[in-house]
Each structure stands twice: as C-alpha cells, then as structure tokens.
Amino acid sequence: MQVKSFKNREEIKRILCENEYGFFPAAPSKVSTQLLSRDENFCAGKAELCTYLLTASVYGAEVKFPFVFCVPKTEAQKKTAVCLSFESAVPNKYLPAEEIVDLGWAFVSLCYQAVSADEALMDGNAKVLCKKGRTGKLCLWAWAAMRVMDWLQTQESVDKEKIAIVGHSRLGKTALLVGAFDERFSFVHSNDSGAAGAALYTEKKSDSEDIFTLATIRPYWFCERFAEFIEEENDLPFDQDLLVGLIAPRVVCIGSAEEDFRANPDGEFACAKKASRAWEEYGLKGLIAPEKAVVGETYFQGNVGYYKRKGTHYFSREDWQKLLCFFNKKIEEK
C-alpha cells in the first residue's frame, strides 16, 4: 500500500491498529516502582543491577510486572537500551550483559512473559488491559515497554535523548511497534522479526511466515480482523513499511540472518528500502545500500541501518555489537 505522506502519522497508526495489531490500552494515571533487589558489584563491579516491580494504575485497576535495570558505574548520563527479553535471568543467552556495559550502554531487561503469558489465556494483566478482539498481545507487551519508558524519564542517570528499544523474533515485532508508537525512543532495533515485523507481506516466500501462519497459530498476538487477510497479501490495506516508516525521522536498525528463512531476510531488506521514503520526506537519508544485501556487510550510512549476518534465527553477540555500534555511530554524528 502507498500512503500520501508518512507524516500523516495518526492515519497510519489507525490503519495498523484496525487491521493488524489492535488498539493500545490507555495510558496509566500513575506509574510507580518498588526496588526488589540490588547488586552493586555486577559484572565484576563495573555496574549496578537492580530489580524493580512496576505498578501502573489503569482502568481503575493495577497492572504489575518486574524489570531489571543495569547501570554502568560511570559519571556521565547513560545511553540506555530497553531489551524485550525471553527470560527473566540476567545475563541470558540473548542478553550478553557485560558486553553491553563494555560498549557503554545501560540496559533494561523486560521479560515479556512476566507482563502477560504468550498464550490465548487472559491472565491477570491481560484481563485488565485487553479489550476482546481489539487488543493483541503484541500491543500489550509494547504498552509495558512504554511504561518502563515512563519510569526512565524520571531517572537522572539516564540520557533521555539516547534510549533504544531492542527485540528479537516476536519481540522484534514488538520493538518495532514500540518505536513506531512511542517517539520517546530515539533508536529502534528489530532482530529477525519477519512477518508482522520488518518483512514485507508482499515479498513473502514459500518457506517464510505469512498471515495464515500467524493468524492461525498465534491469533492472540493480533486483533480479530487480521485473520480476514489470509491469502490476501497482494491486496492488503497495509504493509510493514508503514510500521517501520513511523519511526522516521529517528533511527532504526534491522538485523537479518542468512539462513533464517521463516523470518524472510529478503523481505526485511525490501522493507528497509521501501520504508526509507519516510526519512526522505524529512530531508534525511534512509537506507543506503546496493540492490542486494551482501552477507557480512553492514549498511550503516543512513538513518535506516541494515545487516545480514551468517547463521540462523538467533539473537547473538554479533547482533548486539552491530546494533550498538550503529547507534553509537549515529550519536557521534549528531
């Protein structure tokens, strides 16, 4: 689908919410946190690691979930990456904590399952936040990341102009949703996110995820209307360049893996190219790259970064190194 202007943000948001993700819960009337634990000697004393319980007051009820905040012991205000995590433990296989600290970043780890279970079950938080048929769980997890951002805005140790949202696979889809709808995030990274993330539906392959796969296996991720578009990829009222384009004029990095066929790396690269029109509307460069991405190369000159590494579906140290180096580069250019 073509839109007249990516600056028509509210219209694009409406299209995506009505047809794909559903509508976000309301903003809370109050957000508070309780410190649960503190490790002042994390990473051999290089950082402090704290676990908090966040409470958000919304719809006359309270939503609660924990998150972890790791802060390097340096004087300067911290660049901070909010990582949507698959595990509550820190570090974990997708979150190389010491490496992130050594690259000069603080980080938040928010385990999505602690917000709401990755299943159709309407658990406590979902019962409060989800409106049946109108709020998918991707939206719910994204809403939780926004509440962490509310808290980060109150922290003197955090540089409010240098906050990133980062996610892999289904959480890469969620990270793009967060970055598109919350302009307080200056940097967005989507890793191997595929369909409903950074891959164009119109570029689907025979072995990649499509709307049929998503709407039948994980229907609760989306609004009910999403299933109406099964086998209709060429006639959609939306595609993923609309989602990625909402991040303009800020910075986005899309990471693919050569053998991650389900996530459709070619479709992700095509989306990065197509969405670049949004940055051009702001007089900025989007993706600067050849017609075909070369495995192992990084395309980090514009405000839309892209790379395709060797290997399969995974969130590796190589991915973290690339995305944070890209964000550091963009910070240095300002």
RADA-V530348 format. One record per residue. SS is DSSP state (H for helix, E for strand, C for the rest). OMEGA is omega in whole degrees, -180 to 180 (none if undefined). D_CENTER is the distance of its C-alpha to the mean C-alpha in whole Angstrom. Layout:
ss->[SS;SS]
omega->[OMEGA;OMEGA]
d_center->[D_CENTER;D_CENTER]
//
This chain:
ss->[C;C;C;C;C;C;C;C;H;H;H;H;H;H;H;H;H;H;H;H;H;E;C;C;C;C;C;C;C;E;E;E;E;E;E;E;E;E;E;E;E;H;H;H;H;C;E;E;E;E;E;E;E;E;E;E;E;E;C;C;E;E;E;E;E;E;E;E;E;E;E;E;C;C;C;C;C;E;E;E;E;E;E;E;E;C;C;C;C;C;C;E;C;C;E;C;H;H;H;H;H;H;C;C;E;E;E;E;E;E;E;H;H;H;H;C;C;C;C;C;C;C;C;H;H;H;H;H;H;C;C;C;C;C;E;C;H;H;H;H;H;H;H;H;H;H;H;H;H;H;H;H;C;C;C;C;C;E;E;E;E;E;E;E;E;E;E;E;C;H;H;H;H;H;H;H;H;H;H;H;H;C;C;C;C;C;E;E;E;E;E;C;C;C;C;C;C;C;C;C;H;H;H;C;C;C;C;C;C;C;H;H;H;H;H;H;H;C;H;H;H;C;C;H;H;H;H;H;H;C;C;C;H;H;H;C;C;C;C;H;H;H;H;H;H;C;C;C;C;C;E;E;E;E;E;E;E;C;C;C;H;H;H;C;H;H;H;H;H;H;H;H;H;H;H;H;H;H;H;H;H;C;C;C;C;C;C;C;C;C;C;C;C;C;C;C;C;E;E;C;C;C;C;E;E;E;E;E;E;C;C;C;C;C;C;C;H;H;H;H;H;H;H;H;H;H;H;H;H;H;H;H;H;C]
omega->[175;173;-178;-179;175;177;175;-169;-175;177;178;178;180;-180;-178;-179;-177;-170;-172;-168;-170;-174;-180;169;179;172;-177;175;-178;173;178;179;175;177;180;-180;179;173;-176;-178;180;-178;178;177;-179;-174;173;-179;-179;173;-179;168;180;176;178;179;-176;179;178;-180;179;174;-177;173;180;169;-179;179;180;-175;175;-179;176;-176;-172;171;-167;161;-172;176;174;-177;171;-168;176;-177;178;-179;176;-2;172;-170;178;-174;-180;-168;-176;179;178;178;-179;177;172;-177;162;176;169;170;180;-180;-173;-180;177;176;177;-176;179;179;-176;180;175;179;-173;-179;-179;178;178;-167;-172;170;-171;177;-174;-180;176;-177;173;178;-179;179;178;178;180;177;177;178;173;177;175;-179;180;179;-179;-173;-178;-178;-174;172;-173;179;-174;179;-178;170;-171;177;-178;174;179;178;168;173;-178;-180;177;179;177;-177;-180;-173;-180;-174;176;176;-178;-176;-179;175;175;-177;176;-172;173;-178;-174;175;-175;-180;178;174;-178;177;-177;178;-178;-178;-180;175;174;-177;178;-179;-176;-173;178;-179;-178;-176;-177;174;-167;172;-177;-177;-177;-178;179;-176;176;-178;-180;-173;-178;-179;-178;171;-179;164;-166;173;176;180;-179;-179;177;-180;178;7;179;-171;177;176;179;-180;178;175;-172;-175;180;-171;-180;179;173;-179;178;177;176;178;179;178;179;180;-177;-179;-177;176;179;180;179;177;178;-179;-178;176;174;178;174;-173;175;-179;-179;-180;179;180;180;179;173;179;-168;-178;-179;180;170;179;178;171;174;180;172;173;-171;-176;-174;174;-168;172;177;177;180;179;-178;-175;-179;175;176;180;176;178;-179;176;-179;-179;-177;none]
d_center->[22;23;23;25;23;19;21;21;18;19;21;18;16;19;19;16;16;20;19;16;14;16;17;15;17;19;19;21;24;24;21;23;23;25;25;26;26;27;27;29;29;26;26;29;29;27;25;25;22;22;21;21;21;20;22;21;24;23;25;28;26;24;21;21;18;18;16;17;17;19;21;23;26;27;28;26;23;20;17;14;11;9;8;7;11;13;16;17;20;19;19;18;18;14;15;18;18;21;20;17;20;22;20;20;17;17;14;13;13;12;13;12;15;17;15;17;18;16;19;21;23;23;23;24;20;20;23;23;20;20;22;24;23;20;17;15;14;10;11;13;10;8;11;12;9;11;14;13;13;16;18;17;18;22;22;24;23;19;19;18;17;15;12;9;5;5;5;8;9;9;6;5;6;5;1;4;6;6;6;9;11;11;12;13;10;12;10;6;6;6;9;11;9;12;14;12;9;10;14;16;18;22;21;21;23;26;24;20;18;19;20;23;21;18;20;23;21;18;19;18;14;16;18;22;22;20;23;25;24;24;26;26;23;25;26;23;22;19;17;13;15;15;11;10;14;13;11;14;16;14;12;10;10;10;12;14;17;21;22;18;20;18;15;17;17;19;18;14;17;19;15;15;19;19;16;18;20;18;19;22;23;22;25;22;21;18;18;22;23;25;26;25;22;24;23;23;22;20;20;19;21;19;16;14;15;15;17;18;19;22;21;20;16;15;13;16;18;18;14;14;17;16;13;14;17;16;15;18;20;18;19;23;23;23]
//
